[in-house]
Amino acid sequence: MPTSATQTPPPVNGLIVDQDLPTEMRTSFLEYAYSVIYARALPDARDGLKPVQRRILFQMDRMGLRPDRPHVKCSRVVGDVMGRLHPHGDVAIYEALVRLAQPFTMRLPLVDGHGNFGSLDDGPAAARYTEARLAASALALTADIDEDTVDFSANYDYTLTEPGVLPASLPNLLVNGASGIAVGMATNMPPHNLVEVIGAARHLIDHPEADLEDLMAFVPGPDLPAGGMIVGLDGIREAYRTGRGKFLTRATARIENLTPRKKGIVVTELPYLVGPEKIITRIKEAVASKKLQGITDVADLTDRKNGTRLVIGVKNGYNPEAVLTQLYRHTPLEDSFGINNVCLVDGRPRTLGLRELLEVFVHHRLTVVERRTRFRLDKRKERQHLVEGLLIAILDIDEVIQVVRSSEDAATARTRLMQVFDLTEPQASYILELQLRRLTKFSVIELEKERDELAREISDLETILADEAVLRGVVSRELAAVVEEFGTPRRTVLLEGTGADARGATRATAGAGLVSSTSDVPLTIPDDPCRVLLSATGLVARTAGSEPVPRSGARRHHDAITGQVAATARGRIGVVTDAGRLVRLDVVATPEVPRSDGALSLAGGQPAHLLVDLGSDEKVVGLVPIGSASNPPIVLATATGVVKRVRPGDEPGRGEAWGVISLADGDRVVFASTAADSDVLALVSSDARLLRFEASRVRPQGRGAGGVAGICLHEGACVIAGAAVPADLLAEAVVVTIADAEGALPSAGTGSVKVTPLDRYPAKGRATNGVRAQRFLRGEDELVLAWVGVGPARAVDGDGRPVDLPAVNERRDASGSPLPAPVVGIG
């Protein structure tokens, strides 16, 4: 008879379970969500690793794939991880392994890959073709894992154990970032600089009450593997405060002469995880749809030797700056990154700010070091106990042998040894296993030495456990050692934004990629007069108008100007470097900053190394006009006291750079400007001497000449500043000197500063010693910074913020006043 619809279905294997469908769906979905969140997608806040990444590193460590061992096939690693710890697909494991080895994804790669591990545009080769081993940085994550530093749990089939977290002696989550999509939540964290993050962690260890502002002094923003620029820091500050935020990443680009008659845009650093092929495709699509104009061609010249180099040709008659603005707007040369700091804390997903992330890591390290210390203490106490028993036995070895020989079995011998020599069971068992070769006088000396060493180590370990301050000091020193081994300089430039809109006002932040205005830059630029400016912090910019920038107005960021030269928007000027080179600079390539109410902010300027080609250690010391014989002679001063005036118009017809002085070995240029015969030259030495003389005493020479003696220096002294002051402005010129201990950095902020009118220093002959410029206070040995020019003088710190200077002191040889804040530049 057929079964009705209301009857119970036939039993399956004798068991029927009735389950409500909504309840079953809800339960199953929650179990799935739990698995994805806790076991797959989100990293642990302590070691910054997802389970699959942790299992890969742990298994590679167990396989002995350390940096000093040969690479092995990735297929073998994937197979071992899958078979022992991670019962999921091999594709997912290999993708996680590849990511750990990609230097463009990880700020500090944890796997040393050999073979094709992919690029930003292409995937990796199959696992059977690639090889891998642990990178040295991965050993910092697995170090001390066998010393009871972390808890272990059973693997999926209960045949092995695996760590729930790695000891992690470096803050991997902040350094390498993370990304993952779970159920109902996701994480997206950018990489940071190891030196900066550990600096913040050590500060938090020493000052547990430190607030977010204190920590951001160490970690100003992310540091992306590919470099580039981050535009707009408001979103980063919000992310560091709440765990969520947004910022713009922008490619590093500069305008170059591709040929003598053609300009182009050269991109050397790309936004995070953006590849050249993606950019080229978007450029071609935008040109075809008429969104981009003025582009002739685009070529990818990237190679292993020179790194990223994307060359975009610009049509003649088009403004490269305007073309670059269009590229930022319509291509991935400018991209946004959304920060979402979601990670697991105590087994629960949480959204953490910078301080909370550092707190979790510091607490983890304190726990790891404490557990490691207890483990080592127990081991050393156990060894000490055995050594003491062995010393007792060796001192009366004949009786020990007699007791052992007269015993019927090992158990009896152990019991009799314990009774006769008052030993414990572990000591007696260890003596029974004693080898005859240890029964020498030298062995006794070794054991006594080992006993004393163990006693010292036990005392040190007990001190660590007894005093939390000592424990924190151990953690801090270990973090410092990690910085010493793996620390690298910052790659990404951070630029303040003017708004929060990801594609609007923030793009207008000056100083990034030659864009300096919120409005569109016109495709053609009139050849109007302008002034090109150099700030005390090394930024270059231009401002409209032929009149010199006024020396009054509101004080703003980067308003200390150390040099300015008149030019036209389509003209060229010269950039003089400390290596004695003059490099041509197209004025149109410099970002334009507006004047308002007679004041000027150079926060929109751009670092000089992004505008002209400089050597790795080469610095800009001045701006000069070029191209006309009517210009005043260029004047240079070197650290060894040499001064030179270069004949105007003495320039090669071709070439982007040439030498303007022949420097002696070890010498460098410290000042460059222009000086007419009527001007007054001033040189300041590190031993607080100032020499003032007329520029007419220095005869102009050709480019290849080495100059003449300017100031006679005492042994160990050098010239640190120079100036050319017009004679009619001599009464308004001042001398600013900052004294400190020998070897101190100008930004240390511990010295004294003095401001004195230049006319208080008597004029002397060239090639003399000059006169004293400042009397040193106790603890001061030399001048670390000086400036001479038409006042009022402005001092700035490393971020371009103004620093107050004392009132003018009429005494030229007086002592200075204490510095209110660190100073890195004066103008």
N, C-alpha and C positions, 0 to 999 in steps of 0.2 A: 504494500500500500504506500503511495507517495506521502512524503512528509509535508505537513502544512507549514505555512510561512511563520506561524506563531510557535511552532514546536522548537525545542532545543536541538541544535545541530548535533550530529553524531560525534562521539568523543574521538579525540586524537590521541593515540597512545594511552587511552584510558583516562586523559585529563582534559577538562574543559575549563577555560578561564573566561568569565564574562567581564568585559571592560568597556566602559563608556568611551565612545569615540572622541569627544572633545577633551576628556581627561587624558586619554592616551596621547593625543596630539600635543597637548600642553606639556605633559611630562617629557615626551620624547624631544620636543623642541628645546625645553629648558636644559635637558641633558646635553643636547648638541651644542647649544649656546655656551654652556659651562665649559665643555671640552675645547671649543674654539678660543674662548677668552683666556682660559687658564693654561691650556696645554699647547697652544699653537701660535696665536697672533700677537700677543702682548709681551713685551720684555719685562724682566724683573728689574726693579729700580736699583737693586744692589749691584749686580754684575752687568746689567744692561743687555742681557742675552735672552732670546726666546729659547724654548726648550730644545728645538732642533739645533740651534747654533751651539748651545751649551753641550749637547750630546756630541756634536761633531768635534769640538775642541777637546772635550774630555776623552773621547775614544782615540783621537789622534795622539793625545798625550800618553794614553795607555799603550798605543802601538809603537811608541818611541820615536815618533816623527818630529824630532826636535830640529832646530836650525842647523845643528852640526851633523845631521844625518842626511842620507840621500833622499831625494823626492821619491814618492811611490805613486802609482796610478790612482787617479781619483776614483776609479771604479772600485778599487779595493777598499778605500776609505768609506765610500758610500755603502758598499756591501756590509762592512763590519758594523757601521752605525745602524743600518736598517735591521740587521740580524740580531744585534745585541741590545739595542736601546730604543730605536725609533721605528716601530712597525707601521710605517707609512710608505708611500711611493718613493722610488729611488729618484724620480725627477725632482720632487720637492726638496729632497736632501741635497742633491747636486746643485740646485739653484741657490740654496742657502750657503753651501760651501763656496760657490763662485763669488757670491756677494762679499764674503769675508775676505776675499783675495783681491778685490778690485780697488785700485788706488783712487779712482775717480768717484767711487761711492763711499769708501771708508776714509776718514781722516787719518786713521792709524790702522792699516790692514793687519788682520790677525792671522791670515794664512799666506804663506809664500807659494804662489802658484808658478808653475812652469808649463808654458804652452799658451794656447789661445784661450784666454779667459774673457774674451769679448771686449767690446767698446761701448761707447754711448749710443752708437748706431747699430751695432751688430751683436748678436748673441755669442756665447762661448762655443767652443768645439765640444764634441761629445766627451763624456767622462772617460771613455777608453783611450782618448788621445791626450788628455791632460794629466799633469802630475802635481802633487802638492805635498807640503810639509808645514809644520807650524812656523809662524813668524816669531821673532824674538819677543815681540810685544805680547803674544799669546801666552808666553811663559809667565808673564806678570799676572795673568788671570788665573792660571792653574797652580802657581807656586804655593807650596806648603799644604796642598790639598790632602796629603797623607798624614798630616799631623793633627787630626781631629779638629780642623778649623771649620768644617761645615758638616751638616747632617747628610747622611746617605739614606736612600730608600730603595726598595726593590724595583727592578725593571718590570717590563710589561708581563713577563712570564715567570717572575719570581726566581730566576736562576742566577741573576747578577744584581749588583747594586749600582746606583748612579747618584751623583750629587744633586741636591735640590737647588743649589746655587754654587758658583765658583768663588774662591777666596777673593779674587779681583783686587789686586793692589793698585789699580788705576781706575778712575771714574769712567768706565767704558760707555755708559749710556749717554753722557753729555759729550764725550769726545767723538764717538762715532755716530751718534744719533740713532734713530730707529724709525721704521715705518711698518704698519700692519693694519689690516682691516678685520675686526672681529664682528660679532653680532650686536648691532646697536651701538657700537663704539669703534673708534679707530685711533691710531697713534701716528704722529708725524713729527719727528724731532730732528732738528738740523745738527750737523757736527759742530764741534767747538775745538779750540786750541788747547792741547794738553797742558802747556805751561800755564795758561791763564786759569783753567779749571782747577788744577792742583794748587795754584796760588790761592784761589778762593777757598778751597777745602782746608788748606793749612791755616789760613786766617780764621776760618770757622772753628778749627780745632783749638787755636790759641784764644779766640774770643767767641765763646758760644753765644753771646748775646748780640753778635753782629747783625745788623739789619741788611735789607736788600741793597740799599745804596752802597754800603761798605763792600758787599760782594761784587756788585757791578763795577766797582773800581778795578777789580781784577778781571772780570768777564764782561767786557763791554758789548759783546755780541757774538753770533756764530762765526766760525772760521771754516769756510767751505773748501773741500779738497782741490777744486779747480781754480781757486782764487776768485777773481772777479770783484764785484762791488756789491755792497748791500746799501740800498738807498732808503732812508727813513728809519729811524731808530725808535719811534714812538710805539710801533707794533711789537718790537722786541722787548721794550720795557714792560709793556702790558703782558706779554707772554711770561716774562720772568716773574711778574707779580702774581698772575692768575693761572698760568699754565696754558693760556690760549692767546694767540696773536697772529700777526701777518706782517711780512716785509717783502720788499722787492729785491730781486737779485738782478744785477745788470752786468753785461759783458764789459770787459776792459778793452777799449778801442782808442786808437789814435790816428790822426791824419798824417799821411806820409806822401812824399813824392815818389810815385811808382816809376816815372820817367821824368826827364827834365821838364816836360810839358804836361804831365798828367798827374793828378792827385788821386789818392785812394784812401780808403778806410781799412786799417789793418786791425783785426780782432785777435788778441793774444790770450784772452781768458774768457771763458763762457760761463753763463749761469749754471747753477747746480743741476746736474743730470740732464743737461741739454747738449745734444751732439751737433757737430758741424753739418751733417747731411740733412737733419731736420731744419736747420736754419737756411741752408741753400734752397731746399724745396720751397719753404715759405717765401723766400725772396723771389724766386722765379714765379710763383703763383701771384704774388703781389704786383710784380712788374707787369705780368700778363693782364691783370685786372685793372691796371692803371692806378693802383693805390700807391705805388712807389714810382718816383721819377728821378731822373738824373743818374741812373746806374747803368754802366756799360757791360759789366761782367762780374762774376764772382768765382773765386778759385780757392780750393782747400789745399793749402801747402803744408799742412800739419805733418810732422814726422817726429821720430823719437829723439832726434838730436836737438831740434829747435822748439819742440812742443807745439802747442796750438798756434796756428797762423792762418787766419781766414782773410783773404784779400778781396776787397770789394772796390771795383773801379768806379770812379765818378766822372761823369761827362764834363767836358770843358764848359765853363760858364755857370756851373752849378756850385752852390756853396756846400762843401762837404759837411759842415756842421748841421745844415738843414737836412741833408740827406740822412745823416746819422740819427737825427731826431725822428725822421719817418721810420727808420729801421727799428728804433726802440718801440715805436708805437704799433707797428704792424707785423713784427716778427718776434720770435722767442729770444732775441738778444736782450730783451727785458722780460722777466718772468716773475711771478709771485710765488711765495712759499707760505703756506699756512701752518703755523705751529700748533700742535695739539699734544701736550705732554701727558699722555695717558700711559700708565705703567702699573705693574703689580706691586703693591706694598702690603706685606703680611698676608699675601694670598688674595687681596682684593684690588680691583682696578680703581685707581685714583688719578686725578689730574693735579699735577704738582708744579709749582713755580720753582725758580732757580734755588732759592734757599732750602726748600723742602727736599729737592733732589740731592743737594749737597749734604743735608742732614742725614738722609737715609744712607748715603754712601759712607759718610764718616762714622755713623753708628755701626754699620756693617764692618768697617775696618777695625774699629775698636773691639768689636766682638770677636772677629777673626784673630786678631793679635792676642787678645786675652786667652782664647781657647788654645792657641798655639803655644803660648807661654806656659799654661797649665800642663799641656801635653809634654813639653820639653822638660818642665820641672819634674814631673812624675818619672820620666825616663831617666833623668840624671840622678834622682834619688834612688831609683832602682839599681842603677849601675853603681852608685856610691856604696850602696848596701853590699853588693856583690864584691866590690873591690876591697872593702874592709874585711869581709870574711876570708877572701883570698890572701890578704896580708897576714891574717892570723894563722892560716894554714901553712904558708911558706915559712914563717918564723919558726914553726915547730914541725917541719915537713916529715922528719923521721917518724915521729909519733903518729902523724896522720897516716903515713904509709903502713905502719904497723897495725893501726886500727882497721884500715881497709882490708889488708891481707888476712887478718884474723876473722873477718866477718864472712858469714856464709853466703850472703847475697847482697845486692845493692841496697835493698830496703833496710837490712840490718846495719849495713855500713853507714847509711844516711842517719839512722837513729842514733848510733853510737857516736858519730861525729857531733851531732847536735848536743849530746849529753856531755861528752868529754870537753869540747871546746866552747860550749855555750853559743852555738850557732843556730841560726834560723833554718827552716827547711830549704828556702831558695839558696841560701849560702852553702849548705851542705850538698845540695844537688849540683851546684856549680863546681864545687871542689871535686866531686866525683868525676866530672867531665874534664878535669884539668889535664892538659897535655904535658908530657914530661919536659918538653923544650922550654916551658915556662918556669921550670925549677932552677933558675939561675940568679946570680946576684944582680945582674943587669935588669932582670924582670922585676925584682923588688924595687929598684930605683924607678923604673917606669911606672909601677903601680902607685908608689908614693907620689910621684909627680902627677899622675892621673887623679889621685884622690884629692890633692890640693886644688887642681884645676876644676874638678867637679864641685868642690866646696865653694870656689869663687863664682862659678856659673850659677849654682843654686842660690847663692846670696843675691846675685843680680836679678835672677828671675823672680825671686820672692819680693824684691824691691819694686819690680814692675807691677806685680799683682797687688801690692799693698798700697800703692800711691797712684791715683788716677792721673795726676799730672805727669808722672813718669811714663805711664802708658800712652798718654796723648803725645808726649814727646817722641816715643818710639814710632808711633804711626806717622807723625809729621816728618821725621827723618827718612822713613822708608818712602814716603811720597816724594820727598826731595830727590832721593836716589832715582826714582822713576823718571822725574823730569830730566835729570842729568843724562839718563840713558836714551830716552825717547823724545825729548822735547825738540820742537822745531819752531822757527819763526812764524808769525802770523802771515797768512796768504791773502786773506780777504780784506779789502779796504772798507771801512765803515764810514758812511756819510749821513749827516743829519738830514732829515726831510722837512718840508715846509707844510705838510698836510698828511692826512690819514688815508686819503683816497688812493687805492692801490694803483690805479691807472691814470690819475689826474695830477693833483698837486705834488704828490710825492715824486713823480717823474721829474718835476721841476727842480729838485734839489741840485744846487750847483755843485760843480766839482766832479760830477760823474759823467764820463763819456762825452765831454765837450758840450753837454746841454746845460744851459744856465738860465733859462727863463720858462715860466709856466706857459707862455704863449708860444705859438709856432714860430720857429726861426724862418725868415724869408729865404727862398731859394737863392736869391742874389743879394749880395751885401754891397752897399755903396762904399766907396773908398774914402770914408770920412775920417777926420783926425780923431785920435784917441790917445790914451795913456796906458802903457803896459806896466803892471805893478808886480813887485816881488814882496811877499810878506815875510815876517820874521820866522814863521813856521814853515817856510819853503813852498808856499802856494803862489801860483802865477795866475793873473787875471788881467782883463783890460776893462777900461771904462771910457765912455764917450767923452769927447771934448779935448781940446788941445791945452787947456790950462792945467797947471800942476794941481794934484790933489791937495786940498787945503789941509793945514796942520791943526785945524780946530774941528769941533763937532762932537756928537755923542760918541762915547766909547762903546765899541761893539767887538764881537768875536773877530779875531784876525784883522784888527785895524792897525797893527803895528807894521808900517811899510818900511822896508829897508832899501828899496830901490824902485825908481820909476823912470821911464823913458818915453819921449814923445814919438808917435808913429802914426800910421794910417791903417785902417782896418784890413786892407789887402797888402800891406807892406811886410817887411821883415825886420827883425832886430837880432842882436847877438846875445847869446847866453854864455857867460864866462864861467868856467868850472874851476875847481881847486886844482885840477891837473894841468892848468895852463892852456886849456882849449877854449876856442870860441865856436859855438854851435849856432847855426842859423835857426831861427824860430819864426814860423809863419804866424803873424799876429791873429789871423782869422781862426787859427786853431786854439787860441786861448779863450776860455769862457768869459763872457761879458758880465760884469756886475754893475748895478745901477748906483748912482749917487742920489742921496735924498737928504735935504736940509743941510747940505754942506758936509755930511758925514758919509762914510763908506764902510761897508763890511766885505772883507775878503773871504768870508766863509764860503762864497761861491767859487773860489779859486780852485785850481787843480794842481796836484803835485807835479813838479817840473819833469820828473822821470817819465811821466805819461805823455809829455808833449815833445820831448827831444830824446835822442838816444844817448844815454849816459852809461858809464862803466858801473860795475857793481858797487864800488866804493867812492864813486865820483859825486861831488856835490856842487850845486850852483852857488856862486858867491856874488854875482851881480848881473845886471842887464845893461847893455850899451847899444847905441845906435850904430848902424853900419850902412855902407853903400854910398857914402858921399864924402868927398874930400873936405867939405866945409864943416863937418862935425868936429867937435873938440877931440883932442887925442884921448885914447883910452889909457887910464892909469891903473896899474896893478901894484899890489904889495904882497910879499911872500912872508912865510913864517920865519925865514932866516934874516929878515930885515932888508931884503932887496926891494927896490922900487923901480918901476919902469913906466914910461909913457910911449905908447905905440902911435906911429904916424897915422893920421886919419886917411882912410881910403886905401891903406896898404893891405888889401884883401885879395885872395885869389878869385878869378872869375868864375870858377866852378868849384863844386864840393860843398858839402853841408857842414863841415867842421874843419878847423885848422888850428895850429898852435899859434899863440900870441906871445909866448915867452919861452925861453930855454931854461928849464928848471934844473937845479943841481939835484943829485940823488938825495931822496928823503925830504926835499923841499916841497911846499905846496902854496898855492895862492890863497890868501885869506880875505882879500878885498879887491873889488873891481868896480870902476865907474869911469867917468870922463872928467878931465881937468884942463881948463884953459890956463894960459900962462899967469893970469891974475889970481887964480884960485890959491887957496891955502891947503897944504897937505898935512895930515896929522896921522901919526902911527903910535899905537899903544902896545907895550910889551907885557908879558906875563909877570915880570918882576916889578910892575907898577911904575914904568917909565913912559913918558909921553914926549914925543918929538914933533915940533911944529915948524914948518918951513914953507917957502914959496914954491909953487909948482914949476915956476920958470927955471929953478935950479936943476930940473931933470929934463935933459934934452930928449925929444922924441926920437925913437929908434925904429928899426924894421922889426918884422914879426919874429925873425930868428934870433934876435939879440937876447942877452941874458939880463939886461937891466943894470942898475948901478946901486951902490950902497945907499940905503935910506937911513937906517938907524943902527948904531953900533950896540950889539947886545952883549950882556954879561953871560958867562958860562951857564948853560942850562935854561936860559930864557928864550922866548920866541915871541914873534908878533902875533897878537890875537885880534887886532882890529885896525882898521884904517879908514880914512875919510878924505874927501875933497870938498872943501867948503868955499863957496863964492866969497870974495873979499867983502862985498857989500852986505853980506849976511853974517859976518864974523861975530858981530855983537850978539846975535841971536843963537849962536851955536853953543851946545853944551857937550860935556863929556860925562858919560855914565860908566862907572866901573864897579864890578862885583868881585870881592875878595873872598877866598875860602882856603881850606887846607889843601896842600899839594895833592893832586890826583883826584880831587873831588869833582863830580859832575856839575855842570851849570844848573841842572834841575834839582840838586840836592836840597836847596833852600835853607842851608845852615849858615851862610856867610853874611857879609855886610855889603851895603850898596851906598854909593855916593854920587851926587849929581853936582857938577861944577861948570861954570861958564868957560868956554874954550879960551876966551881972551885973557883969562887969569894965568894961562901958561905962556911964558915968554917964548918968542920965536928964537930958534937956534939954527945953526948951520946944518946942512945935510951931512950925514955920516958922523953924527955925534950921538951922545948918550941920551940927550933930552933931559927932562926934569922929572922929579917924583910926582906921581899922580894920585897916590893914596897911601896913607900910613896903615900898616897892617895891625890888627888887633891880635891878642893872644890866640894861638891856634890857627892863624891865617899865615899862609906862606906865599901865595901867588894870586894873581887875578885870573879868574876862570871865565869871565865874560866882560866885554867892554863895547862901547858904541860911541861914536862921535858924529854929530850932525846938528842940523838946525832944529831947535826945540819947538814945542815941548816934546820931550822923549816919552815914548810909550813902551812899557814892558808887558810881555805876555808869558803865560805858562804853556805847557805842552799841548793843551787843547785850544789855544788861542784866546783864552780868557785874560782880560787885563789884570795886571798886578800893579798896585799903587807904588809909586816911587817917592822917596823923601823930597822935602823942599830943597831948593838950590843952596849949596854950601859954597860960599865965596872963597874958602881956603882950598887951594889946589892940593896941598899935602895933608889934609885932615883925614881922620879915620871915618869909616862909613857907619851907617845905621843898620840895625838888624833887618834882614829880609823878611817881609810879611808873608811871602809865599814863594815857592820855587819859580825861577825865571829861566826860560830857554831862549828867549829872543828879545831884542830891543830894536825899536825903529822910530 
